[in-house]
Amino acid sequence: MWKWETEYEPKGVVVVIHDMLEHHEYYTNLISRLRNANYHVITGDLPGHGQTTRVHKGHITDFYQYIDRVMEWFEMTRGYRLPTFIIGQGLGGLIAMELIKQHNIHIDGVALLNPLLSFKQSFMNRKNTLITSVRTSSDETRFNPGIKMKYFTTDKTYLERYENDELIVDKVSYHWYKTVINQMKNTSGNMDEFPDVPLLSIFTEGNEIIEPFISSNYVKKVANKELQVIMLDSADHGIFQREDIEVPFYHLEKFFNSQLFRIGLF
């Protein structure tokens, strides 16, 4: 777990949850922008990702491992006594939704970036065929999930970083796949149970990892008083995995500011 504090008068604190296969270091651009916008930032690597472990890379025993880890990050925010927000990218968005629902935590707003609520159908077809042979082995048997890093971003700088990063997860376990799929189906099928928390969700219409329009329709089922769904004209799954983040950050900061205004702090 890491924390970066703003050098200015803080307006709030933000917990950032990274996506599958990658790790928190791909959010330094976003973290820098948040700090310059007067926010403290807390983040870290999810179990089986980044610097957390080498032995269990690409593997979890159950989804609660993710929720418990992020809950540790959220607990760190309490000491600041500031408005608190969560940003979840992809798998991180799925984790954020379950964390808020299961722990009923007080949160001033959550931003879901291409939340993992429905995999691309072409991806599912390929994986289901492969899983038939993988399942004859063991739950910890690893396989290539077929998610190319170029689906995350078309930014050449980030693609080069991915290519040379030994911490990128290139194989996942059967149990990881099964666990994530089951949680995705459970969450998307019970969106009406999500608490009334201010929610912003940003999607990219050319996404090659999730079905953006199906996922956005799931989000729209949330019965929240404050709900914004934005569809960007982009093919990149990673909203902030690029050098140019002006447009998505504008929407993000506007959302945060509106919540601060709502509670009388802006």
Secondary structure as UniProt FT lines:
FT   STRAND          2..4
FT   STRAND          12..17
FT   HELIX           24..27
FT   HELIX           28..36
FT   TURN            37..38
FT   STRAND          39..43
FT   TURN            47..48
FT   TURN            50..51
FT   TURN            55..58
FT   HELIX           64..77
FT   HELIX           78..80
FT   STRAND          84..89
FT   HELIX           91..103
FT   STRAND          109..113
FT   HELIX           121..134
FT   TURN            135..136
FT   TURN            139..140
FT   STRAND          142..143
FT   HELIX           149..151
FT   HELIX           156..163
FT   TURN            166..167
FT   STRAND          172..173
FT   HELIX           174..188
FT   TURN            189..190
FT   HELIX           191..193
FT   STRAND          199..204
FT   TURN            205..206
FT   HELIX           212..219
FT   TURN            220..221
FT   STRAND          227..232
FT   HELIX           246..262
FT   TURN            263..264
//
